[in-house]
Amino acid sequence: MAEPTSAPKSKLAAANAAAGAVRPDAGSGGDGAAEVVDWRTGFRFENLLRLGVILLQFGLVILLLRAFEIQSKMFLYLLVISWCGFIVHHFLPRDWRLSFFVVLSLGTLGFIVGPTTAIWMVAVGSGLIGLAHLPAPYWVRVCSIIGVGAGLALLRSRPETLPALAPVWPVLGSMFMFRMIIYLYDLKHRAAPVSLTRAFAYFFMLPNVLFPLFPVVDYKTFCRTHLAADSFETYQKGVHWMLRGFLHLLLFRLIYQNFMIDVSDVESGGDAALFMATTFLRYLQVSGNFNLVVGLLCLFGFNLPETFHKYLLASSFTDLWRRINIYWKDFMQKVFYNPMLFWMKRRIGDTGALFVAASWTFFATWALHEYQTFWISGSFPGKAQDIAFWGFLGVMILGNMYLEQRFGRKRKSLSKQKRTLGEDLSLALRTMLMFSVFVTAWALWSADSIADWLALLATFGNTSAFEFIAILGSLSVLGAGAVIEAHAPRTKPLASMRLGAPLEAMRFWRPATLGVAGAVALLVVVQKPVVTRLPEDLAAFGTRLTSRELNTADAKMLERGYYENLIDVTKFNPELAELYKERPPDWNTNPTIRMHEEGSFPPYDLLPSMNVVYKGEELSTNSFGLRDREYTKTKPEGTIRIAVLGASHTVGVGVKDHETYENLVEDRLNAESTDGTRYEIMNFAVSGYGPTCRLATLEKKVLDFAPDFIVSVGIDDVRWVALELSNAISKSRPMPYEYLAAKVEEAGVESGTESVEAEQQLEPVREEMLRWVYRRMNEMASERDATVLQTFIPRAGDFSDEHEILERQAEIAAEAGLAVLDTSQAFDGHADKQSLWIATWDNHPNPKGHALLADALYRVLKPQLEESRARVARTEPPS
């Protein structure tokens, strides 16, 4: 691909020639004297042995990710394809390898997103690359790309314009949003060779299709490092980083499942410290993923530099800037900081130039993060706390840079230097302080508002002595780690050898041996025969660690996430987002939902006489709009009719019609009936119905069917009574009952208030509202000689507050005069609750879960029915 520009042709020719020159085979381990090495050297025993060890480690990484369910199945498929492609790549002639990498990357893109979508992505990408090489002045090309980019951004903001491409805009954006800036910069400065193959390899990198958040790889570095070092050392560095990435992700899971808490649970300084620290440690996901993808690129000969370097041990803001997301730092320094610094030095001097360049760099950092968020989510966040965070970080780094400029920075040396006790104590204290300040600033960036962040900080006023000691002890561990790192010997990193230099055996075999041993040990430990022999608590811990089990806060959000289209819950964290990426696009599209006219309550129900596939299984409704069999409106003679009220768990989404727990109970009651009595259990449940919707359904629909019993099924009614009303408030809908309207007014919630805020304001009165709902249900049923039975089914997950919530709700129901059926133990015999889910991203119970619920409900319902029949028999006059 020709590069039309006025720059001297000789410079470009030299760069291309240097990159394309035939060099000694890095895999040979030879002395580099020959310019062309016989291809048979790749089949030497020592090289085949090294290759086998690399393949073993690569395979162990795949097995570890699979055993611990760290990544999606699609990423595992990508790694298996890469494992096979790596073998072919290694034995290909050097001049063919980059082309093969392009073919493999494009083929994998088609496999992941489908051929049609892949063609669209490649076509759009090719157009952007072509614009960068238009036979026109540089500024014309830049303006052309900006214009086309604006058009693509418009399509990104309106996904309905091209629905087929809506899921891939984030990936396409991640391929071009930053790399195009670097590419244009290097084209302008003739910093790297140019060709069509290099451009496609750079923009369509193999792992990028599954990682919208991708390291900002530098084009010059990408070209310069390809096949530029000993192959086996580069490979070993790659698998080493992939193992490191796995460990980062595993550490994050351990923290996520066992230590993370919701901000609503923060009550003291200890809670606040734990919340802020674990919120920042979510970044282990980013560093873990970056290590995985850059390690994978190393296996295809790209000897790329490190992405992160022990960023938890940073002792100053400039130290942090150099350690965390190194690729981003290099990108900002290359494109924004250095050009501004050199340009301003000639005008205002060194100090002034430093201030201007640093300020410009952090303004650009904030703007580019907004830009990145747009391509990932489709909208700009534009939050005040984002500006505050990046402004604070910029000021701190600018201050550090000024001090280093004025007083100098102590450089690290490869030679061993004696450190004093004072230096070690100073380093430890600076590391502890740095972490404390940074996680506090990070909490601001993560907060919903500055007011929420200030409220979080206010809880430090309620810190006990024990919590203070625990916080100090935890920080001391970081300080000690920084000191240990400072005393560690400085060694050259893997793959630092130049092409053709003799391969030092231990530089390859030491890390390879440690990698294999560590991976095998982890795989052995998590095998079922080993886990089951451990003590019960440790076995449960190991089981959780090897599953994608959500923590309590996220499991609750996942539970309400099904209703996102109904109640506008749109804010999810990365764990849920990762699960939702695997979910089919129409998973939550329920064709049976019928919306009512404005002001109606409930706002929707089910369409009658429907037969659809929803959440992967058949879902049928009868002529009355119930997910159930056909019944007559008039109750047949000799029949006990039971109406069931509930939400999606009771609807039975994700299981077949005959597998719902209410149908299983009905079948069992009829099968065991010995006196000719028939039982009808009518399922009036609708997805998303909380206690208030159940009350309205009872009043408007259920009582017309003359039920003998009404089984009201709740899960988290205390919360849902406020959630239902807060949703109505946010949409300025009228309150369904005068009593509830009065309570809303008493809580000071105004019409149009955001749902989350309204829910928080209703929290003090939600138990009173729930008690009134239960009491009203009891009164209406009693007027028709029906009995309300209240039960609370458990969620298929380990929730620390599960039993407390269920017990409190049972107390409220009993206070309202309802008979309470205890089904809370339905899932207690199953350690792996996730095995009861219909999908990894959806915790509705599967057929096995419904069978367990049916058993639990049958056990507590049967005595109620027998007692009722006995009571009726005692009161009937003799014939």
BELURLIN-V530080 format. One record per residue. N is the residue number from 1. NEAR is the number of other C-alpha atoms within 10 Angstrom. Layout:
# BELURLIN-V530080
n->N near->NEAR
n->N near->NEAR
This chain:
# BELURLIN-V530080
n->1 near->10
n->2 near->10
n->3 near->18
n->4 near->13
n->5 near->16
n->6 near->8
n->7 near->12
n->8 near->9
n->9 near->12
n->10 near->9
n->11 near->14
n->12 near->19
n->13 near->13
n->14 near->13
n->15 near->16
n->16 near->15
n->17 near->12
n->18 near->14
n->19 near->19
n->20 near->12
n->21 near->10
n->22 near->13
n->23 near->19
n->24 near->23
n->25 near->26
n->26 near->28
n->27 near->26
n->28 near->25
n->29 near->21
n->30 near->18
n->31 near->13
n->32 near->18
n->33 near->11
n->34 near->12
n->35 near->11
n->36 near->11
n->37 near->18
n->38 near->10
n->39 near->13
n->40 near->9
n->41 near->16
n->42 near->20
n->43 near->14
n->44 near->11
n->45 near->10
n->46 near->13
n->47 near->16
n->48 near->14
n->49 near->12
n->50 near->19
n->51 near->21
n->52 near->13
n->53 near->18
n->54 near->24
n->55 near->19
n->56 near->16
n->57 near->24
n->58 near->28
n->59 near->17
n->60 near->21
n->61 near->26
n->62 near->22
n->63 near->16
n->64 near->21
n->65 near->21
n->66 near->17
n->67 near->15
n->68 near->21
n->69 near->17
n->70 near->20
n->71 near->17
n->72 near->16
n->73 near->13
n->74 near->13
n->75 near->19
n->76 near->18
n->77 near->15
n->78 near->20
n->79 near->20
n->80 near->15
n->81 near->14
n->82 near->24
n->83 near->18
n->84 near->11
n->85 near->17
n->86 near->22
n->87 near->15
n->88 near->12
n->89 near->22
n->90 near->18
n->91 near->15
n->92 near->15
n->93 near->10
n->94 near->19
n->95 near->11
n->96 near->11
n->97 near->19
n->98 near->21
n->99 near->17
n->100 near->18
n->101 near->25
n->102 near->21
n->103 near->17
n->104 near->20
n->105 near->24
n->106 near->22
n->107 near->16
n->108 near->21
n->109 near->25
n->110 near->18
n->111 near->14
n->112 near->17
n->113 near->17
n->114 near->12
n->115 near->15
n->116 near->11
n->117 near->17
n->118 near->21
n->119 near->15
n->120 near->14
n->121 near->21
n->122 near->18
n->123 near->12
n->124 near->15
n->125 near->19
n->126 near->16
n->127 near->13
n->128 near->19
n->129 near->20
n->130 near->15
n->131 near->18
n->132 near->21
n->133 near->18
n->134 near->17
n->135 near->14
n->136 near->13
n->137 near->12
n->138 near->18
n->139 near->9
n->140 near->14
n->141 near->19
n->142 near->16
n->143 near->12
n->144 near->16
n->145 near->19
n->146 near->13
n->147 near->12
n->148 near->15
n->149 near->16
n->150 near->12
n->151 near->11
n->152 near->16
n->153 near->17
n->154 near->13
n->155 near->18
n->156 near->25
n->157 near->17
n->158 near->13
n->159 near->15
n->160 near->11
n->161 near->12
n->162 near->10
n->163 near->11
n->164 near->12
n->165 near->20
n->166 near->16
n->167 near->16
n->168 near->21
n->169 near->22
n->170 near->23
n->171 near->21
n->172 near->22
n->173 near->23
n->174 near->23
n->175 near->23
n->176 near->19
n->177 near->18
n->178 near->20
n->179 near->20
n->180 near->19
n->181 near->16
n->182 near->21
n->183 near->23
n->184 near->18
n->185 near->16
n->186 near->18
n->187 near->21
n->188 near->14
n->189 near->11
n->190 near->19
n->191 near->18
n->192 near->23
n->193 near->23
n->194 near->23
n->195 near->13
n->196 near->14
n->197 near->15
n->198 near->18
n->199 near->19
n->200 near->21
n->201 near->22
n->202 near->21
n->203 near->24
n->204 near->24
n->205 near->20
n->206 near->25
n->207 near->21
n->208 near->19
n->209 near->25
n->210 near->19
n->211 near->16
n->212 near->19
n->213 near->18
n->214 near->19
n->215 near->23
n->216 near->22
n->217 near->22
n->218 near->22
n->219 near->25
n->220 near->18
n->221 near->15
n->222 near->18
n->223 near->22
n->224 near->19
n->225 near->16
n->226 near->19
n->227 near->23
n->228 near->23
n->229 near->22
n->230 near->27
n->231 near->29
n->232 near->24
n->233 near->26
n->234 near->28
n->235 near->29
n->236 near->29
n->237 near->29
n->238 near->30
n->239 near->30
n->240 near->25
n->241 near->23
n->242 near->26
n->243 near->27
n->244 near->20
n->245 near->25
n->246 near->25
n->247 near->16
n->248 near->22
n->249 near->24
n->250 near->21
n->251 near->17
n->252 near->19
n->253 near->27
n->254 near->17
n->255 near->17
n->256 near->21
n->257 near->18
n->258 near->14
n->259 near->13
n->260 near->22
n->261 near->21
n->262 near->13
n->263 near->17
n->264 near->9
n->265 near->11
n->266 near->17
n->267 near->15
n->268 near->19
n->269 near->21
n->270 near->22
n->271 near->22
n->272 near->24
n->273 near->24
n->274 near->16
n->275 near->22
n->276 near->25
n->277 near->20
n->278 near->20
n->279 near->21
n->280 near->17
n->281 near->19
n->282 near->19
n->283 near->15
n->284 near->20
n->285 near->20
n->286 near->19
n->287 near->22
n->288 near->24
n->289 near->23
n->290 near->24
n->291 near->27
n->292 near->24
n->293 near->22
n->294 near->26
n->295 near->29
n->296 near->25
n->297 near->24
n->298 near->26
n->299 near->27
n->300 near->25
n->301 near->27
n->302 near->25
n->303 near->30
n->304 near->22
n->305 near->19
n->306 near->17
n->307 near->22
n->308 near->17
n->309 near->15
n->310 near->12
n->311 near->17
n->312 near->18
n->313 near->24
n->314 near->26
n->315 near->21
n->316 near->20
n->317 near->22
n->318 near->18
n->319 near->15
n->320 near->21
n->321 near->17
n->322 near->18
n->323 near->20
n->324 near->19
n->325 near->20
n->326 near->20
n->327 near->19
n->328 near->19
n->329 near->18
n->330 near->17
n->331 near->18
n->332 near->18
n->333 near->17
n->334 near->15
n->335 near->15
n->336 near->18
n->337 near->23
n->338 near->16
n->339 near->12
n->340 near->19
n->341 near->22
n->342 near->15
n->343 near->13
n->344 near->19
n->345 near->16
n->346 near->10
n->347 near->10
n->348 near->12
n->349 near->13
n->350 near->14
n->351 near->15
n->352 near->13
n->353 near->20
n->354 near->23
n->355 near->18
n->356 near->17
n->357 near->24
n->358 near->23
n->359 near->18
n->360 near->16
n->361 near->21
n->362 near->23
n->363 near->15
n->364 near->16
n->365 near->19
n->366 near->18
n->367 near->17
n->368 near->14
n->369 near->15
n->370 near->18
n->371 near->18
n->372 near->21
n->373 near->17
n->374 near->18
n->375 near->23
n->376 near->21
n->377 near->13
n->378 near->20
n->379 near->15
n->380 near->16
n->381 near->13
n->382 near->11
n->383 near->14
n->384 near->13
n->385 near->21
n->386 near->22
n->387 near->16
n->388 near->16
n->389 near->20
n->390 near->21
n->391 near->16
n->392 near->15
n->393 near->19
n->394 near->22
n->395 near->17
n->396 near->15
n->397 near->20
n->398 near->21
n->399 near->16
n->400 near->17
n->401 near->19
n->402 near->15
n->403 near->12
n->404 near->13
n->405 near->13
n->406 near->10
n->407 near->9
n->408 near->10
n->409 near->11
n->410 near->7
n->411 near->6
n->412 near->10
n->413 near->9
n->414 near->10
n->415 near->9
n->416 near->11
n->417 near->11
n->418 near->7
n->419 near->11
n->420 near->9
n->421 near->9
n->422 near->9
n->423 near->11
n->424 near->18
n->425 near->14
n->426 near->15
n->427 near->21
n->428 near->25
n->429 near->18
n->430 near->18
n->431 near->24
n->432 near->25
n->433 near->16
n->434 near->20
n->435 near->24
n->436 near->17
n->437 near->11
n->438 near->20
n->439 near->19
n->440 near->21
n->441 near->21
n->442 near->20
n->443 near->24
n->444 near->24
n->445 near->20
n->446 near->16
n->447 near->18
n->448 near->13
n->449 near->15
n->450 near->18
n->451 near->12
n->452 near->14
n->453 near->19
n->454 near->12
n->455 near->12
n->456 near->25
n->457 near->18
n->458 near->14
n->459 near->17
n->460 near->17
n->461 near->9
n->462 near->14
n->463 near->16
n->464 near->13
n->465 near->10
n->466 near->10
n->467 near->16
n->468 near->15
n->469 near->12
n->470 near->14
n->471 near->16
n->472 near->12
n->473 near->12
n->474 near->12
n->475 near->19
n->476 near->16
n->477 near->13
n->478 near->19
n->479 near->27
n->480 near->19
n->481 near->17
n->482 near->24
n->483 near->20
n->484 near->12
n->485 near->13
n->486 near->15
n->487 near->14
n->488 near->10
n->489 near->12
n->490 near->13
n->491 near->8
n->492 near->10
n->493 near->12
n->494 near->19
n->495 near->24
n->496 near->15
n->497 near->19
n->498 near->13
n->499 near->22
n->500 near->23
n->501 near->17
n->502 near->15
n->503 near->21
n->504 near->11
n->505 near->8
n->506 near->10
n->507 near->15
n->508 near->19
n->509 near->15
n->510 near->10
n->511 near->16
n->512 near->21
n->513 near->13
n->514 near->12
n->515 near->24
n->516 near->19
n->517 near->12
n->518 near->13
n->519 near->17
n->520 near->16
n->521 near->11
n->522 near->14
n->523 near->14
n->524 near->12
n->525 near->12
n->526 near->19
n->527 near->14
n->528 near->12
n->529 near->10
n->530 near->11
n->531 near->18
n->532 near->15
n->533 near->10
n->534 near->12
n->535 near->10
n->536 near->12
n->537 near->9
n->538 near->13
n->539 near->18
n->540 near->15
n->541 near->15
n->542 near->20
n->543 near->20
n->544 near->23
n->545 near->21
n->546 near->20
n->547 near->17
n->548 near->19
n->549 near->23
n->550 near->22
n->551 near->24
n->552 near->21
n->553 near->15
n->554 near->19
n->555 near->21
n->556 near->16
n->557 near->18
n->558 near->21
n->559 near->15
n->560 near->16
n->561 near->23
n->562 near->21
n->563 near->17
n->564 near->15
n->565 near->12
n->566 near->15
n->567 near->19
n->568 near->12
n->569 near->16
n->570 near->10
n->571 near->11
n->572 near->14
n->573 near->10
n->574 near->11
n->575 near->18
n->576 near->17
n->577 near->13
n->578 near->14
n->579 near->17
n->580 near->18
n->581 near->13
n->582 near->14
n->583 near->16
n->584 near->10
n->585 near->10
n->586 near->10
n->587 near->15
n->588 near->15
n->589 near->12
n->590 near->17
n->591 near->14
n->592 near->21
n->593 near->15
n->594 near->14
n->595 near->14
n->596 near->12
n->597 near->9
n->598 near->9
n->599 near->13
n->600 near->13
n->601 near->20
n->602 near->21
n->603 near->16
n->604 near->18
n->605 near->21
n->606 near->22
n->607 near->19
n->608 near->17
n->609 near->15
n->610 near->16
n->611 near->14
n->612 near->14
n->613 near->16
n->614 near->20
n->615 near->21
n->616 near->16
n->617 near->15
n->618 near->15
n->619 near->24
n->620 near->21
n->621 near->20
n->622 near->17
n->623 near->15
n->624 near->18
n->625 near->21
n->626 near->23
n->627 near->29
n->628 near->24
n->629 near->17
n->630 near->14
n->631 near->16
n->632 near->9
n->633 near->10
n->634 near->10
n->635 near->15
n->636 near->13
n->637 near->8
n->638 near->11
n->639 near->14
n->640 near->18
n->641 near->20
n->642 near->25
n->643 near->23
n->644 near->26
n->645 near->27
n->646 near->26
n->647 near->23
n->648 near->18
n->649 near->26
n->650 near->25
n->651 near->25
n->652 near->29
n->653 near->26
n->654 near->27
n->655 near->24
n->656 near->17
n->657 near->19
n->658 near->16
n->659 near->18
n->660 near->27
n->661 near->28
n->662 near->27
n->663 near->21
n->664 near->18
n->665 near->24
n->666 near->18
n->667 near->16
n->668 near->15
n->669 near->19
n->670 near->14
n->671 near->11
n->672 near->10
n->673 near->11
n->674 near->9
n->675 near->7
n->676 near->10
n->677 near->13
n->678 near->18
n->679 near->20
n->680 near->22
n->681 near->24
n->682 near->25
n->683 near->24
n->684 near->25
n->685 near->28
n->686 near->27
n->687 near->21
n->688 near->22
n->689 near->25
n->690 near->27
n->691 near->28
n->692 near->26
n->693 near->25
n->694 near->26
n->695 near->22
n->696 near->18
n->697 near->21
n->698 near->21
n->699 near->15
n->700 near->12
n->701 near->11
n->702 near->22
n->703 near->18
n->704 near->12
n->705 near->16
n->706 near->18
n->707 near->25
n->708 near->20
n->709 near->21
n->710 near->24
n->711 near->22
n->712 near->26
n->713 near->24
n->714 near->24
n->715 near->22
n->716 near->19
n->717 near->20
n->718 near->24
n->719 near->19
n->720 near->21
n->721 near->24
n->722 near->29
n->723 near->23
n->724 near->20
n->725 near->26
n->726 near->29
n->727 near->22
n->728 near->24
n->729 near->22
n->730 near->21
n->731 near->15
n->732 near->14
n->733 near->18
n->734 near->16
n->735 near->19
n->736 near->17
n->737 near->12
n->738 near->10
n->739 near->13
n->740 near->21
n->741 near->15
n->742 near->12
n->743 near->16
n->744 near->24
n->745 near->13
n->746 near->11
n->747 near->17
n->748 near->12
n->749 near->20
n->750 near->13
n->751 near->18
n->752 near->15
n->753 near->17
n->754 near->16
n->755 near->22
n->756 near->14
n->757 near->12
n->758 near->25
n->759 near->24
n->760 near->17
n->761 near->17
n->762 near->24
n->763 near->16
n->764 near->12
n->765 near->16
n->766 near->25
n->767 near->19
n->768 near->14
n->769 near->22
n->770 near->24
n->771 near->20
n->772 near->18
n->773 near->24
n->774 near->24
n->775 near->19
n->776 near->16
n->777 near->25
n->778 near->22
n->779 near->18
n->780 near->17
n->781 near->21
n->782 near->12
n->783 near->10
n->784 near->13
n->785 near->13
n->786 near->19
n->787 near->22
n->788 near->26
n->789 near->20
n->790 near->22
n->791 near->25
n->792 near->22
n->793 near->22
n->794 near->21
n->795 near->24
n->796 near->22
n->797 near->24
n->798 near->19
n->799 near->16
n->800 near->10
n->801 near->9
n->802 near->16
n->803 near->13
n->804 near->11
n->805 near->17
n->806 near->23
n->807 near->14
n->808 near->13
n->809 near->24
n->810 near->20
n->811 near->15
n->812 near->20
n->813 near->23
n->814 near->16
n->815 near->13
n->816 near->19
n->817 near->18
n->818 near->22
n->819 near->18
n->820 near->19
n->821 near->21
n->822 near->19
n->823 near->23
n->824 near->20
n->825 near->13
n->826 near->21
n->827 near->20
n->828 near->14
n->829 near->9
n->830 near->12
n->831 near->15
n->832 near->17
n->833 near->19
n->834 near->24
n->835 near->17
n->836 near->22
n->837 near->20
n->838 near->21
n->839 near->18
n->840 near->17
n->841 near->25
n->842 near->21
n->843 near->23
n->844 near->27
n->845 near->29
n->846 near->25
n->847 near->20
n->848 near->16
n->849 near->24
n->850 near->24
n->851 near->19
n->852 near->21
n->853 near->26
n->854 near->22
n->855 near->17
n->856 near->21
n->857 near->21
n->858 near->19
n->859 near->14
n->860 near->15
n->861 near->18
n->862 near->13
n->863 near->11
n->864 near->15
n->865 near->15
n->866 near->11
n->867 near->11
n->868 near->15
n->869 near->12
n->870 near->11
n->871 near->11
n->872 near->11
n->873 near->11
n->874 near->10
n->875 near->8
n->876 near->8
n->877 near->7
n->878 near->6
n->879 near->3
